[in-house]
């Protein structure tokens, strides 16, 4: 999804130029920023302090060392491909011999991994690329684990922003996740929810249209599509004030009460919507072939199992059905 086919491009201004690559601590990292040189004076900051945030590999080398020249490009390639899971700090032992001496390094190239401020593992010699990859996996965990955790944290933050009504900020975060993982169901559903909140209903439906079959079946995406259906239906149900007048004159007008419940639902007045449906059930379970209960269950699907309105209404429904 890019350019004019990108359903979230430009939806909320020009704030959505988020990166598709998540670096350490959730911040995007530019290419090449994972590798640096250090000195004896800066070793504490570049290695010891940094390793408390993420693993740091220290490459001890010298200009005259032939195997170092073989190892360095392979090591840099693997570190860059790790995209921030580790950092590489290079130290020329000719210019800065004291650290290598303190660590007992007697031959180079030598690579020492620092974790939480201490040496944790290492290897010596110009080892093959596959061995370096295995070494990083052992130190930093399997590839993708950190990014998956960061994406989940971003999604949680985005959901909180959406719930608080901060649509631009939420959309920016959902957009960043969609760039990193275009088939992330939570991000797609969240972006569509942002569009619904901004009254961009057609764009919300477009975002969730023509998805791969397995993704389209995701419960979260299905819930948003049902929400859109409920909004479209509610638009055709008339004036809620007129419906309330009808109910005041005739409290047993179940048809008017059902319509009002649907309208209140899309207005976000969930507890009131549920109460109207429960009232129909108390009066006439046979109305519309138990339509009030069926409608309430549809509300639950959209609201979510843990939503407070779902919890409260389900408790009342259970008491009514099983008492």
Secondary structure, DSSP 8 states (H G I E B T S, - for coil): --GGG-TTTTTTSS-----S---GGG----TTTTEEE--TTTHIIIIIIGGGTSEEEEEEE-TT-HHHHHHHHHHHHHHHHTTTSEEEEEEETTT-HHHHHHTT--SSSEEEEEETTEEEEEEES---HHHHHHHHHHHH-STTHHHHHHHHHHHHHHHHHHHTT-HHHHHHHHHHHHHH-TT-HHHHHHHHHHHHHTT-HHHHHHHTSS--HHHHT-HHHHHHHHHHHHHHHHTTS--HHHHHHHHHH-TT-HHHHHHHHHHHHHTT-HHHHHHHHHHHHHH-TTTTTTHHHHHHHHHHHHH-TT-HHHHHHHHHHHHHHH-
